[in-house]
């Protein structure tokens, strides 16, 4: 088997069906299997998908494992040489799986950890495809970019671009390498699991790269039923971020992280959430501490 496509589902029945439609429509010239790991959905996803896509390997979880652990669950059951970790809130617009596979097979001389592509939003404009590893400086860069809307335009992007980390919506990785690193950290429920994994890869000299060719649309936040930064998404993300920083940084670097976050995350107090939610959100930031 060349590629195992792993999709984690949590109450995204219709989006998942559309994702699978696009996957089977465009994928040719490569041997692949599709594994769906379901995080205890209650929207009838299993019956709906099994009726339409009998070829899908469906794996039930009795509880919501979160994004990382569910992908790990699928990875150990996969038979492909490569894993393509794909979000259910995506649509393939071309033969992306084959393009990723061909690139990986023709670049075996390089220590490539993860491949991703230039993602598109629902309006076919450039979407978030990668990120920088967290640091106090990058936190301030992000805040300034949000305040002054000066994010870098990647519409005229290079064919290849080495990055800190590829976002978790589309990660193409050798199964052996993924398992060598133990997959995603099981202590991270959701958010920053791909950042953590790729930081560990970076420290061992593996590249993370965005390539031109594969074309994928990403509807960010599909499993939450709406877009944008909701209170629940912030809390979940911040807990993961706190864990990530405590895991990877200590001493003066940790102190700088804490001070920068206390300053930067004051912005949550001006969100459109309720007063209680804003206070609770900022308290979550302040919980960042070493054990």
Buried (B, 14 or more C-beta within 10 A) or exposed (E): EBBBBBBBBBBBBEBBBBBBBBBBEBBEEBEBBBBBBBBEBEBEBBEBBEEEBEEBBBBEBEEBBBBBBBBBBBBEEBEBBBBBBBBBBBBBBBBBBBBBBBBBEEBEEEEBBBBBBBBBBEEEEBBEBBBBBBBBEBBEBBBEEEEEEEEEEBEEEEEEBEBBBBBBBBBBBBBEBBBEBEBBBEBBBBBBBBBBBBBBBBEEEBBBBBBBBBBBBBBBBBBBEEEEEBBEBBBBBBBBBBBBBBBBBEEEEBEBBBEBBEEBBEEBEEBEBEEEBBEBBBEBBEEBEEE
